[in-house]
Amino acid sequence: MSTNTTATLPYEKWFLHEGQEGLRAYYESVAAAVDVVSAVTERMKAPYHGASPEQVAEEVNRLSLPEAKETALHQVLAELTPLLAHNIHVNHTHCMAHLHCPPLLPSLAGEMLISAFNQSMDSWDQSAAATYIEEKIIAWLTSLYGLGQTSDGTFTSGGTQSNYMGLLLARDAYCEKTWNHNVQRDGLPKEAGTMRILCSKAAHFTVLKSASQLGLGERSVVLVETDEKQRLSLTDLQVKLAQLQKENLSPFAIVGTCGTTDFGSIDPLEELAAFAEAHDLWFHVDAAYGGALAFSKEGARKIQGIQFADSLSIDFHKLFYQPISCGAFFVKNAAHFRYVTFHADYLNPEMDEEDGLVHLVNKSIQTTRRFDALKLYLSLRTMGLETFGEMIDDTLQVARRFATELDLSPDFVVVNKEPEISAVVFRYEPKGDYARDEMTKEIHHQLFYESKAVIAKTTYEGSLYLKVTLLNPRITMEALRALLDDIERIGQNFIQRGGNGRD
Ligand SMILES: *Cc1c(COP(=O)(O)O)cnc(C)c1O
């Protein structure tokens, strides 16, 4: 093949490359995608446009699959646009069900850079500058959270992976220290069945899931009762620990939650740190939700004690307003990352370390990994920490005002009257004889299908409640009052239709 045939290869137009032609093709593809985002956003009248699951499934069913010959991007996008309009619109202020945020604009620009340059964060030769940028952001965050000189961290896919890593390191450190046993090499020790993790019953389900995946079993997780503010009860913690000691079991870790998923409650972190220290437990803090409070004037006080964590989970795709996925995991003692380090000859051989090369795969359970640090950096650097903090403070304030109004209203019941962060759990409950859970379920359902609001439901003490997780700082009290009017209307309708009876 002669060299000048390269210019005529049929694949040229599918790749980004130097030269005007390649760049023009790039601009056109990206502009076509931007047009779709604009078109869908422009028509975004509600957080959800109300189609039933059957309708959506049927429309998706008609979507053409890849064919033998090429199809123009604008044509495929034109087919897709009506389907994308059926998505949940996270940028709409009335989308407030889960910890699912509207992404900040600089982070969307960041996503473009991340994907176009497609760096892989496993080895230095796949991400030269990106490796050091991630390291710089990690170092800045470890100092922000006060984790100390020996700490270190890594970006992760989110809280699930971060919690898993925390418990993995805790497990392996304990086995090494207690039984001189190397889990990485030899698998679980024979005593593994006695190992126990403590956390509150409001802790995230991924504590249980991690325990199961780590070979300890869900039964290794001891659930501590919560107090009236849905925080881990220190009284019950003492009781649970005494029981474990009596049964000769081996508690090795305690998980404190800094922002529970349902209530946003914050466990007493300082007391838990002291407890962990006194009983030689690994202190893991799950701050997937509450981590962002570090930037807020009011919030920073609430998360005092986070600096004592042996390991820490932070999610940036929640209250840091980053597109999915973006999370981080930190350890107080960087040496503990050795439990997830594996040297592969082709990727991160030990001899590279002698040459001073940094391979981030040594600190991760992922191999190929996105350069998510960039979008977080772009967001915080452009927005400025002051505005970012104000945004968090404002969101907390709206949540508190909303909870107060609910509490003052005779027909509403609110479980967390003083929300620590931005989740409010409540229900419409006027006096009378009717099936309360049934009505709550109907309200939740109708709000969704009437395109009024996407909110969540959850169970508290055996009863069904509504839940809003306020993340979008553009939400107003007026909008929230209108939501309550809708809830009342649907509820009254339920009662008048004869929703009598009891749950
Ligand atoms: C969301 C959440 C998780 C799980 O994080 P993902 O990013 O969804 O994997 C863990 N813990 C808490 C407290 C959370 O809110």
The ligand as an ORCA input file, in Angstrom:
! r2SCAN-3c Opt
* xyz 0 1
  C     -25.813      7.682     47.020
  C     -25.216      7.116     48.230
  C     -24.363      6.014     48.160
  C     -24.115      5.284     46.860
  O     -23.407      6.070     45.982
  P     -23.450      5.862     44.394
  O     -22.735      7.048     43.921
  O     -24.897      5.829     44.013
  O     -22.753      4.598     44.103
  C     -23.762      5.578     49.325
  N     -24.022      6.188     50.497
  C     -24.857      7.243     50.612
  C     -25.097      7.856     51.957
  C     -25.487      7.735     49.476
  O     -26.325      8.775     49.581
*
